Amino acid sequence: MSNIPQTFFADPVTERLFQSVVALAAEVNVLRDRVARLEAGAEAAPQANAAADADAFVQHVFGGLVQA
């Protein structure tokens, strides 16, 4: 396996901006989940289906840009 990080853009500034946007979107997704659980009065439970959660996150962030 290579140690070279995967890049999506040739421009390093654009690549860094993209990484920042995805990281922020991930944080917002986690915070929304936590708020929903707090509002529902539920305790944090382990993720039963991490793959489905990841797919939902990607679909939420990228919308129509991603093909399922």
Secondary structure, DSSP 8 states (H G I E B T S, - for coil): ---S---S-SSHHHHHHHHHHHHHHHHHHHHHHHHHHHHHT------S-HHHHHHHHHHHHHGGGS--
